[in-house]
């Protein structure tokens, strides 16, 4: 039914065992994501942003990775499932808080001139609590 709906109005779709397999994979990823949030299996990598003028580092972009028990997963492997399962808002908060904690460590170490970029999902923006979440995390981490 969902496959036919995805194709547009007045469509039909015959059952295929692949649909069941796809649904089972989706359910498994969602379950694993919930556990990963509980077990703190996510990690941020920081990609430097360099000035074209002189090559100096002017910022960092926080990139999430999932330390899945079987492998390290890049964001493209799980963000779609996180959005579909409703976990994206919680994941966005985790990413933002982890990036702010790292910023606090850099500030405490005397590194104060680096900007941090954090990607936020469209769902977080549409939810309407983005400013509140950012404000709360900044206060919690002492980053201003």
C-alpha positions in Angstrom: 0.0 0.0 0.0 2.7 2.5 1.0 4.7 1.7 -2.1 1.7 2.4 -4.3 1.0 5.7 -2.4 4.6 6.8 -2.9 4.1 6.4 -6.7 1.2 8.8 -6.7 -2.6 8.6 -7.1 -4.4 5.8 -8.8 -1.5 3.4 -8.6 -1.3 -0.2 -7.5 1.5 -2.5 -6.4 1.8 -6.2 -6.2 3.2 -7.7 -3.0 6.9 -8.6 -3.1 9.0 -10.3 -0.5 11.4 -7.4 -0.9 8.8 -5.1 0.8 8.8 -7.3 3.9 12.6 -7.4 3.9 12.8 -3.6 3.5 10.3 -3.1 6.3 12.3 -5.5 8.5 15.6 -3.6 7.8 13.9 -0.3 8.6 12.5 -1.6 11.9 15.9 -3.0 12.8 17.7 0.3 12.1 15.1 2.2 14.1 15.5 -0.2 17.0 19.3 0.1 16.8 19.1 3.9 16.7 17.0 4.0 19.8 19.6 1.8 21.6 22.4 3.9 20.2 21.0 7.0 21.7 20.6 5.2 25.1 24.1 3.8 24.9 25.8 6.9 23.6 27.2 5.2 20.5 27.4 8.4 18.5 30.6 10.4 18.0 31.4 13.7 16.3 34.2 14.2 13.9 35.3 17.7 13.2 36.1 18.7 9.7 38.2 21.9 9.4 37.0 24.8 7.4 39.9 26.7 5.9 40.4 30.2 4.6 41.1 30.3 0.9 43.1 33.4 1.5 45.8 32.0 3.8 44.9 28.4 4.5 44.2 29.1 8.2 41.5 27.1 10.0 38.6 29.4 10.5 36.0 27.0 11.6 34.9 23.4 12.2 32.0 21.4 11.0 30.6 18.8 13.3 29.9 15.5 11.5 28.1 12.7 13.3 29.2 9.1 13.1 27.5 6.1 14.6 29.8 3.6 16.3 27.5 0.7 15.6 28.7 -2.6 17.2 29.4 -4.0 13.7 30.9 -0.9 12.0 31.3 2.8 12.0 28.4 4.4 10.0 28.5 7.7 8.3 25.4 10.0 8.6 24.0 9.0 5.2 23.5 5.4 6.5 21.1 6.3 9.3 19.8 9.9 9.1 16.9 8.9 6.8 15.8 6.2 9.3 16.2 8.7 12.2 13.9 11.1 10.4 11.3 8.5 9.5 11.3 7.1 13.1 10.9 10.5 14.8 14.4 10.3 16.4 15.9 13.2 14.4 15.0 15.9 17.0 16.7 13.9 19.8 19.7 13.2 17.5 19.9 16.9 16.6 20.0 17.8 20.3 22.7 15.3 21.0 24.8 16.6 18.1 24.4 20.2 19.2 25.2 19.4 22.8 28.3 17.3 22.0 29.6 20.1 19.6 29.0 22.7 22.3 30.8 20.6 24.9 33.8 20.3 22.5 33.7 24.1 22.0 33.8 24.6 25.8 36.9 22.3 26.0 38.6 24.3 23.2 37.7 27.6 24.9 39.1 26.4 28.2 42.3 25.4 26.4 42.6 28.9 25.0 41.3 28.3 21.5 38.7 31.0 21.1 38.7 32.0 17.5 37.2 28.9 15.9 33.6 28.8 14.7 31.6 25.6 14.9 29.0 24.6 12.3 26.3 22.1 13.2 23.8 20.8 10.7 20.2 20.7 11.9 17.4 18.8 10.3 14.4 20.4 8.7 12.2 18.5 11.1 13.9 20.3 14.0 13.3 23.7 12.4 9.6 22.8 11.6 9.0 21.6 15.2 9.3 25.1 16.4 11.5 24.6 19.5 14.8 25.2 17.8 15.7 28.5 19.5 14.7 27.1 22.9 16.8 24.0 22.3 19.8 26.0 21.3 19.4 28.4 24.2 19.1 25.5 26.7 22.2 23.7 25.4 24.3 26.9 25.3 23.4 27.5 29.0 24.1 23.8 29.9 27.5 23.8 28.3 28.5 27.4 29.2 29.1 28.3 25.6 28.0 31.8 24.6 
